[in-house]
């Protein structure tokens, strides 16, 4: 069975998160959850993060953008990745953590 483009991006993100020792999970989004929750949620050295994963050059929906904004407003790190920017997830989280520590 062929791997979907989004699955390839998710696998790349997971590889980076595992290598840095981050805690993460994939929230269940059944009929009881909140719409737009990021695909991957986790924590790294006290920094809460939410990552929305897209295939190709796709971007988040308005609902997803709203949830990412709420994470940011609460002091967490929010991002979305697709095939064009997936390679920098670990580096971007490290930068966000450094900014948090500076505050």
C-alpha positions in Angstrom: 0.0 0.0 0.0 1.4 3.4 -1.0 2.1 6.0 1.6 0.1 9.2 1.3 2.0 12.5 0.9 0.6 13.7 4.3 1.8 10.4 5.9 5.3 11.0 4.5 5.3 14.5 6.1 4.0 13.2 9.4 6.6 10.5 9.5 9.3 13.1 8.9 8.0 15.2 11.7 7.8 12.2 14.1 11.4 11.3 13.2 12.6 14.8 14.2 10.5 14.8 17.4 11.8 11.4 18.5 15.4 12.4 17.8 15.0 15.5 20.1 13.2 13.5 22.8 10.0 15.4 22.6 6.7 14.1 24.0 4.0 14.1 21.4 0.7 12.4 20.4 -1.9 12.4 17.6 -5.2 13.7 19.1 -8.3 11.6 18.3 -10.6 13.8 16.4 -13.9 11.8 16.5 -17.2 13.5 16.9 -16.5 14.5 20.5 -13.4 16.6 19.9 -12.9 20.2 18.9 -12.6 20.9 15.2 -9.3 22.1 13.9 -7.0 20.6 16.6 -3.5 20.2 15.1 -2.5 16.7 13.9 0.4 16.5 16.4 0.4 17.9 19.9 3.2 17.7 22.4 5.7 19.2 24.7 9.5 19.7 24.6 11.4 20.9 27.7 8.3 22.7 28.9 7.3 24.2 25.6 3.8 23.1 24.5 3.4 22.8 20.7 0.8 22.0 18.1 1.8 21.0 14.6 -0.7 20.9 11.7 0.5 18.6 8.9 -0.4 19.1 5.2 0.3 17.3 2.0 2.0 19.0 -1.0 1.9 22.7 -0.7 -1.4 22.8 1.1 -2.1 25.2 4.0 -4.3 25.0 7.1 -8.0 25.7 6.9 -9.5 28.7 8.8 -10.5 26.4 11.6 -7.0 25.0 11.9 -5.5 28.4 11.8 -7.7 29.5 14.6 -6.6 26.6 16.8 -3.0 27.3 16.1 -3.5 31.0 17.0 -5.1 29.9 20.3 -2.1 27.8 21.1 0.2 30.7 20.4 -1.9 33.1 22.4 -1.7 30.7 25.4 2.2 30.8 25.2 2.7 27.6 23.2 4.4 27.1 19.8 2.2 26.7 16.8 3.2 25.7 13.3 2.1 24.0 10.2 4.3 22.0 7.9 4.0 20.5 4.4 6.5 19.0 2.0 8.2 22.4 1.4 9.1 23.2 5.0 9.0 19.9 7.0 12.8 19.7 7.3 13.1 22.4 9.9 10.6 21.3 12.6 13.2 20.4 15.3 15.2 23.5 14.6 12.1 25.7 14.8 11.0 24.2 18.1 14.5 24.7 19.5 14.3 28.4 18.4 10.9 28.8 20.0 12.2 27.3 23.2 15.1 29.7 23.2 12.8 32.6 22.9 10.6 31.3 25.7 13.7 31.0 28.0 14.8 34.5 27.2 11.4 35.9 28.4 
